[in-house]
Amino acid sequence: MNKVSFLIPIGVILVAAFLSSIFVVDEREKALVLRFGQIKQVRTDPGIGFKLPLIDEVVRFEDRILSLETEVIEVTPADDRRLRVDAFVLYRIDDVVQYRQAVGAGGESRAANDLGGILESQIRAVLGSQGVTSNTILSPERSALMDQIRTRADLRATALGLKIVDVRLRQTNLPEQNFDATLRRMIAERDREATDERARGREAAQRVTALADRTYEEILSEANRDARIIEGEADAERNRIFAQAYEQDPEFFEFYRSLAAYEESLKGRNSTMVLSPDSEFFDYLRSDQGSRASGANNN
């Protein structure tokens, strides 16, 4: 009986020691096993682990994505318009050993403070770099700037054992004391840009008008030249036809020409002509045999 009473406490102690030597790592965690402050095990996968009871200490870290909101800071882009900016950051613990060595016993609060300082410096560096204006920050190029901030911050966060997943600029506002002055400056810049655009438009219109006028003159000149050529060819063809007609029957040709002259001269209802009675113009009206017959009768 006494022996059984002695073994029961020993058994309880052994069971308790065995149970205290077991620890479980959740799928949402990473863990370090410390012995007198020194790292003995690194557990990044979920499952059961073992440690020395009462000697080893298990320190657990979040394996999920963490978030951080930075303080509102003022930045000065290349166009000297001061802006109030803050950011929302997603990050995770990537290297638990590096993280433990960097933040020590400070844990998440110290890591968040250090990461906030890194992000603030990189936001100032990117948004204040040459060529980045307030218009760029407020334009669709904003996403490219956020990618730059994330990349640069991630390089520096490696020293903390952290991985930057994403960085998003939240508010990008003008300080109240600078709002009116900045607004007036923006209006003046837009007016100047509008004036420049109108000047360029007038210049382009003048170039187009000059080109159109020159093209018009060239086309008109070519058309007049072609018309004179065609008229010359037509006159030559007419003279050739007249010459052929005259050669075939000179008397008929003269009769035809006289009739054409009569038609042209006696156009209209009230045509008056003053001519000598013996004018040759009316030879074909006085005789049915033409000018030759008229000349024979006179003889």
C-alpha positions in Angstrom: 0.0 0.0 0.0 2.8 2.3 0.9 4.6 1.5 -2.3 1.5 2.3 -4.4 1.1 5.6 -2.6 4.7 6.4 -3.4 4.5 5.5 -7.1 1.3 7.6 -7.8 3.0 11.0 -7.2 5.9 9.9 -9.3 3.6 8.9 -12.1 1.8 12.2 -11.9 5.0 14.0 -12.0 6.2 12.0 -15.0 2.9 12.6 -16.9 3.0 16.3 -16.1 6.6 16.5 -17.3 5.8 14.7 -20.5 2.8 16.9 -21.2 4.8 20.1 -20.5 7.5 18.9 -23.0 4.9 18.9 -25.8 3.8 22.0 -27.6 1.5 22.5 -30.6 2.2 25.1 -33.4 -1.0 26.3 -35.0 -1.2 26.8 -38.8 -1.6 30.6 -38.1 1.7 30.7 -36.1 5.4 30.3 -36.2 7.4 29.5 -33.1 10.8 29.6 -31.6 12.1 27.4 -28.8 14.4 29.4 -26.5 16.7 27.9 -23.9 18.1 30.6 -21.5 17.4 33.2 -24.2 19.1 31.2 -27.0 17.2 29.9 -30.0 17.2 26.1 -30.0 14.4 25.3 -32.5 12.6 27.1 -35.3 9.1 25.9 -36.1 7.5 27.4 -39.2 5.2 24.4 -40.0 2.2 23.5 -38.0 2.3 20.4 -35.8 3.5 19.0 -32.5 7.0 19.8 -31.1 9.0 18.8 -28.1 11.0 20.8 -25.6 12.7 20.4 -22.2 10.1 21.1 -19.5 10.7 24.0 -17.2 13.9 24.9 -19.2 12.8 25.7 -22.7 10.4 28.5 -23.6 8.1 28.6 -26.6 7.7 32.0 -28.2 4.9 32.3 -30.8 4.6 34.7 -33.7 1.8 35.5 -36.1 2.0 33.9 -39.5 -1.0 35.8 -40.8 -0.9 39.1 -42.7 -0.7 42.1 -40.3 -1.8 45.6 -41.0 -0.4 49.0 -40.0 -1.7 52.5 -40.5 1.0 55.2 -40.6 0.9 58.6 -39.1 -0.2 61.5 -41.3 3.0 63.2 -42.6 3.6 66.2 -44.9 5.5 65.7 -48.1 6.7 68.3 -50.7 6.6 67.0 -54.3 8.6 68.6 -57.1 6.1 71.3 -57.8 6.4 72.6 -54.1 2.8 71.8 -53.2 2.8 70.4 -49.7 0.5 67.4 -49.2 -0.7 65.6 -46.1 -0.3 61.8 -46.7 -0.8 58.6 -44.8 -0.6 55.0 -45.8 -2.1 51.6 -45.0 0.4 48.8 -45.0 0.0 45.0 -45.1 3.0 42.9 -43.9 3.9 39.6 -42.4 6.7 38.1 -40.4 8.9 36.3 -42.9 12.0 35.4 -40.9 11.2 34.7 -37.2 14.9 34.4 -36.2 15.7 37.8 -37.8 12.5 39.2 -36.4 13.4 38.0 -32.8 16.9 39.4 -33.0 15.7 42.7 -34.4 12.8 43.5 -32.1 13.8 41.5 -29.0 11.3 41.5 -26.3 9.5 44.5 -27.8 7.4 42.3 -30.0 4.8 43.6 -32.4 4.7 47.1 -30.9 8.4 47.7 -31.5 8.2 46.1 -35.0 5.3 48.4 -35.9 7.1 51.4 -34.7 10.3 50.5 -36.6 8.3 49.7 -39.7 6.4 52.9 -39.4 9.7 54.8 -39.5 10.8 52.9 -42.6 7.6 53.6 -44.4 7.6 57.3 -43.5 11.1 57.8 -44.9 10.3 55.9 -48.1 7.1 57.8 -48.6 9.0 61.1 -48.3 11.8 59.8 -50.6 9.4 58.6 -53.4 6.8 61.4 -53.3 9.5 64.0 -53.0 11.8 62.7 -55.8 12.5 64.7 -58.9 9.8 64.5 -61.5 7.0 63.6 -59.1 4.4 66.4 -58.8 1.2 66.6 -56.9 -0.6 66.0 -60.2 1.3 62.7 -60.6 0.4 61.7 -57.0 -3.3 62.4 -57.7 -3.3 60.7 -61.2 -3.5 57.0 -62.2 0.4 57.0 -61.9 -0.3 56.9 -58.1 -0.3 53.0 -58.2 3.2 53.0 -59.7 4.4 55.3 -56.9 2.8 52.9 -54.3 4.7 50.0 -55.9 8.0 52.0 -55.6 7.3 52.7 -51.9 6.5 49.0 -51.3 9.6 47.8 -53.1 11.9 50.2 -51.3 10.3 49.7 -47.9 10.5 45.9 -48.3 14.3 46.0 -48.9 14.7 47.8 -45.5 12.1 45.7 -43.7 14.2 42.6 -44.4 16.5 43.7 -41.6 13.5 43.3 -39.3 12.6 39.9 -40.7 9.4 41.4 -42.2 7.9 41.1 -45.7 5.9 44.0 -47.1 2.9 42.6 -48.9 1.2 45.9 -50.0 1.3 49.6 -49.5 -1.7 51.9 -50.2 -1.8 55.7 -49.9 -5.0 56.7 -48.2 -5.6 60.4 -47.9 -3.6 62.8 -50.0 -4.8 66.3 -49.0 -3.6 69.8 -49.0 -2.9 71.5 -45.6 -5.7 73.9 -44.8 -3.4 76.9 -44.5 -2.0 76.2 -48.1 -5.3 75.3 -49.7 -6.2 78.7 -51.1 -2.7 79.6 -52.3 -2.4 76.2 -54.0 -5.8 76.5 -55.6 -4.9 79.9 -57.0 -1.6 78.5 -58.3 -3.4 75.6 -59.9 -5.9 78.0 -61.6 -3.0 80.2 -62.9 -1.2 77.1 -64.2 -4.3 75.9 -66.0 -4.9 79.3 -67.5 -1.3 79.4 -68.7 -1.7 75.9 -70.2 -4.9 76.9 -71.9 -3.3 80.0 -73.3 -0.4 77.9 -74.6 -2.9 75.4 -76.1 -4.8 78.2 -77.9 -1.6 79.6 -79.2 -0.5 76.2 -80.6 -4.0 75.8 -82.0 -3.8 79.2 -83.8 -0.4 78.3 -85.2 -1.6 75.0 -86.4 -4.6 76.6 -88.0 -2.4 79.1 -89.8 -0.2 76.3 -91.1 -3.3 74.4 -92.3 -4.8 77.6 -93.9 -1.5 78.4 -95.7 -1.2 74.8 -97.0 -4.8 74.9 -98.2 -4.3 78.3 -100.0 -1.1 77.0 -101.6 -2.8 73.8 -102.7 -5.7 75.8 -104.1 -3.4 78.1 -106.1 -1.5 75.0 -107.4 -4.7 73.2 -108.4 -6.2 76.4 -110.0 -2.9 77.1 -111.9 -2.8 73.5 -113.2 -6.5 73.7 -114.1 -6.0 77.0 -116.1 -2.9 75.5 -117.8 -4.9 72.4 -118.8 -7.8 74.6 -119.9 -5.5 76.7 -122.2 -4.0 73.6 -123.6 -7.5 72.1 -124.3 -8.7 75.4 -125.8 -5.6 75.6 -128.0 -6.1 72.1 -129.2 -9.8 72.8 -129.8 -9.0 76.0 -131.8 -6.5 74.0 -133.8 -9.0 71.3 -134.5 -11.7 73.9 -135.5 -9.3 75.7 -137.9 -8.4 72.3 -139.4 -12.0 71.5 -140.0 -12.7 74.9 -141.4 -9.7 74.5 -143.7 -10.9 71.1 -144.9 -14.4 72.5 -145.5 -13.1 75.5 -147.4 -10.9 73.3 -149.6 -13.8 71.0 -150.5 -16.3 73.8 -151.5 -15.2 77.4 -151.0 -18.6 78.8 -152.2 -20.6 76.7 -149.8 -18.1 77.6 -147.0 -18.6 81.3 -147.6 -22.4 80.8 -147.7 -22.3 78.9 -144.4 -20.1 81.6 -142.8 -22.5 84.3 -144.0 -25.5 82.5 -142.5 -23.7 82.2 -139.2 -22.9 85.9 -139.3 -26.5 86.8 -140.0 -27.7 84.6 -137.1 -25.2 86.3 -134.8 -26.0 89.8 -135.9 -29.8 89.5 -136.0 -30.3 88.0 -132.6 -33.2 89.4 -130.5 -36.4 91.1 -131.6 -35.2 94.6 -132.2 -31.9 94.3 -134.1 -30.8 97.4 -136.0 -27.8 97.6 -138.4 -26.6 100.6 -140.4 -24.8 99.4 -143.6 -24.3 100.6 -147.1 -26.9 99.2 -149.5 -24.2 97.7 -151.7 -22.3 96.1 -148.8 -21.1 92.6 -149.5 -22.6 91.5 -146.1 -26.0 91.1 -147.7 -25.0 89.5 -150.9 -26.6 86.2 -150.0 -29.8 88.0 -149.0 -30.2 89.8 -152.3 -29.6 86.9 -154.6 -30.5 83.3 -154.4 -27.3 82.4 -156.2 -24.8 84.1 -153.8 -22.2 86.8 -154.4 -21.0 85.4 -157.7 -24.4 85.8 -159.3 -24.8 89.2 -157.9 -21.4 90.2 -159.3 -22.5 88.8 -162.8 -25.7 90.8 -162.8 -23.9 94.0 -162.0 -21.7 93.5 -164.9 
